[in-house]
Amino acid sequence: MPLQKPRAGNEIECYSQLVTLAASPLLSTISVPSLALAALPHGRSARICGFRMNGPEQAWLDALGLPVGETVMVLRQAPFGGPLHVRVGSGAEFALDLDCAAGIDVVMAAVVPAPRS
């Protein structure tokens, strides 16, 4: 029996080091490691799954357009440990301090190989 597509309404729960996805009736859970946005390789997409910071900082990131569930990509980092240049799913771009980026947990998007012709 082939795996079924995930049903609408499945929830993603983020913990500091582990994300559990309820994918289908055949798979009870899939464990995917999370990492800090500051550690995300440049050019890779990821989804924000949680924050490790206080309320006002998290509210500021929400207002900027970086809520839980948003897609984000690190474009580059300024020299000498400077801020990260990131792009979110809406196309907006921001510079984030490394300490701030270290407090944002993300899960890398799956890399799906192109189909062979």
Secondary structure, DSSP 8 states (H G I E B T S, - for coil): -------TT--EEE-SS-EEE---SS-S-EEE--EEGGGS-TT-EEEEEEE-S-HHHHHHHHHHT--TT-EEEEEEE-TTT--EEEEETTS-EEEE-HHHHHTEEEEE---------
